[in-house]
């Protein structure tokens, strides 16, 4: 009986060693796969996910006007997001200030609307109507 017990204990130990080996190999695979997943993440996509009000508009204007410089800024912002130094939403005003502080004067389309007869009309339309009305009076 003791011979059978020792044989059983030996088989249990062998099986336990195999299970531990399988667990450790799974952990190694998971640890090697996770950096690949992090590398495949697009920095621009991560930045777009935390952009707030009009942030995407500012980013697109910057990309069209300064493509190389914007790519560098996006990569640096991605590093700050990844390390956790930036954990808040970035609205368009903050992003525009950032671009201008690094020397990129990103031009934005500006619209000024005024209220006329209960409707919002662009300032240029209102001025053109006023000038045509004034020229008709002359």
Backbone torsions as a table, in degrees:
resi	resn	phi	psi	omega
1	UNK	NA	-40.8	-178.9
2	UNK	-65.1	-29.7	177.1
3	UNK	-66.6	-40.2	178.0
4	UNK	-67.9	-38.1	178.4
5	UNK	-64.3	-43.0	179.7
6	UNK	-66.7	-36.6	177.2
7	UNK	-64.3	-42.0	179.4
8	UNK	-65.2	-42.9	178.7
9	UNK	-64.1	-39.3	178.8
10	UNK	-64.4	-41.7	178.5
11	UNK	-66.2	-39.3	177.6
12	UNK	-63.0	-43.7	-180.0
13	UNK	-64.2	-40.3	178.5
14	UNK	-63.7	-43.9	179.5
15	UNK	-65.9	-39.6	177.9
16	UNK	-62.9	-41.1	178.8
17	UNK	-64.5	-40.1	177.6
18	UNK	-64.1	-42.0	179.9
19	UNK	-64.9	-41.9	178.7
20	UNK	-64.9	-37.6	178.5
21	UNK	-64.7	-42.2	178.2
22	UNK	-62.9	-42.5	179.9
23	UNK	-63.7	-44.7	-178.8
24	UNK	-66.8	-36.4	178.5
25	UNK	-69.0	-35.2	175.6
26	UNK	-63.9	-43.7	179.3
27	UNK	-62.8	-38.5	178.3
28	UNK	-65.8	-41.1	178.6
29	UNK	-63.5	-43.6	180.0
30	UNK	-64.5	-39.7	-179.1
31	UNK	-70.7	-31.1	177.7
32	UNK	-80.3	-27.5	179.9
33	UNK	-78.7	-34.5	-176.3
34	UNK	-64.2	-38.3	175.5
35	UNK	-63.9	-34.1	178.0
36	UNK	-63.4	-39.9	179.2
37	UNK	-65.6	-37.6	179.8
38	UNK	-68.5	-36.2	-179.6
39	UNK	-68.3	-36.9	-176.7
40	UNK	-73.9	-8.9	178.9
41	UNK	-71.5	131.3	-179.2
42	UNK	-80.3	124.8	-179.8
43	UNK	-58.6	-38.8	-179.2
44	UNK	-63.9	-41.8	-179.9
45	UNK	-62.9	-41.7	178.1
46	UNK	-63.4	-39.3	178.7
47	UNK	-67.6	-43.0	-179.5
48	UNK	-60.7	-33.2	-179.6
49	UNK	-64.8	-25.8	-179.0
50	UNK	-106.5	5.0	178.6
51	UNK	-75.1	141.6	180.0
52	UNK	-102.3	-146.3	-175.4
53	UNK	-57.1	119.2	177.7
54	UNK	63.5	13.0	178.7
55	UNK	-67.8	-41.2	179.7
56	UNK	-65.6	-37.3	178.3
57	UNK	-61.5	-44.6	179.0
58	UNK	-64.6	-43.4	-179.5
59	UNK	-62.3	-44.0	-179.7
60	UNK	-65.2	-40.3	176.5
61	UNK	-63.3	-42.2	179.3
62	UNK	-63.9	-41.0	179.8
63	UNK	-65.3	-36.3	-179.7
64	UNK	-75.7	-31.2	-177.2
65	UNK	-89.9	-37.1	-178.0
66	UNK	-135.6	73.1	-172.8
67	UNK	-63.0	-44.0	-176.6
68	UNK	-70.1	-44.5	-178.1
69	UNK	-67.2	-38.6	180.0
70	UNK	-64.7	-37.6	178.8
71	UNK	-60.6	-41.0	179.4
72	UNK	-65.5	-44.3	179.8
73	UNK	-62.8	-41.7	179.9
74	UNK	-62.9	-41.8	179.3
75	UNK	-64.0	-40.5	178.5
76	UNK	-66.8	-40.6	177.2
77	UNK	-63.6	-38.5	178.5
78	UNK	-61.9	-40.8	177.8
79	UNK	-61.9	-40.9	179.1
80	UNK	-67.4	-35.6	177.1
81	UNK	-67.1	-43.9	-177.6
82	UNK	-64.0	-38.3	-179.5
83	UNK	-80.6	-10.8	178.0
84	UNK	91.0	6.2	178.6
85	UNK	-73.0	-28.0	172.8
86	UNK	-112.5	118.0	179.9
87	UNK	-135.2	24.5	179.5
88	UNK	-125.9	165.8	177.3
89	UNK	-75.0	144.9	179.9
90	UNK	-110.1	113.1	179.6
91	UNK	-84.6	174.9	-176.3
92	UNK	-60.6	-38.6	-179.7
93	UNK	-63.4	-43.9	179.5
94	UNK	-65.5	-41.4	-179.3
95	UNK	-67.1	-40.2	177.9
96	UNK	-63.9	-42.0	176.4
97	UNK	-61.0	-40.5	179.1
98	UNK	-62.2	-48.4	179.7
99	UNK	-60.2	-42.5	-178.6
100	UNK	-69.8	-31.9	179.5
101	UNK	-70.2	-24.9	176.7
102	UNK	-94.2	8.1	174.0
103	UNK	95.6	9.4	177.8
104	UNK	-101.5	106.1	-179.0
105	UNK	-85.5	82.5	-178.9
106	UNK	-72.0	123.5	179.7
107	UNK	-88.9	133.3	179.8
108	UNK	-115.0	146.5	175.8
109	UNK	-72.5	128.2	-177.1
110	UNK	-111.2	131.3	177.2
111	UNK	-125.0	130.4	175.5
112	UNK	-115.5	118.3	179.2
113	UNK	-108.1	140.7	176.3
114	UNK	-124.1	154.8	-178.7
115	UNK	-89.1	129.5	178.5
116	UNK	-141.1	119.3	-179.4
117	UNK	55.7	40.1	176.9
118	UNK	79.9	4.2	180.0
119	UNK	-122.6	152.2	175.1
120	UNK	-90.6	124.3	-178.4
121	UNK	-123.2	144.3	178.7
122	UNK	-66.5	149.2	-177.3
123	UNK	-60.9	-38.5	-180.0
124	UNK	-64.2	-38.6	176.8
125	UNK	-64.3	-43.6	-179.3
126	UNK	-63.6	-43.5	179.9
127	UNK	-66.0	-38.6	179.9
128	UNK	-68.8	-35.8	176.9
129	UNK	-67.6	-41.1	179.3
130	UNK	-65.5	-39.5	-178.7
131	UNK	-70.5	-36.9	177.5
132	UNK	-70.0	-34.1	176.7
133	UNK	-67.4	-39.2	178.6
134	UNK	-67.6	-37.6	179.7
135	UNK	-71.5	-29.2	176.6
136	UNK	-68.7	-33.9	-179.0
137	UNK	-69.6	-29.6	-178.5
138	UNK	-75.0	NA	NA
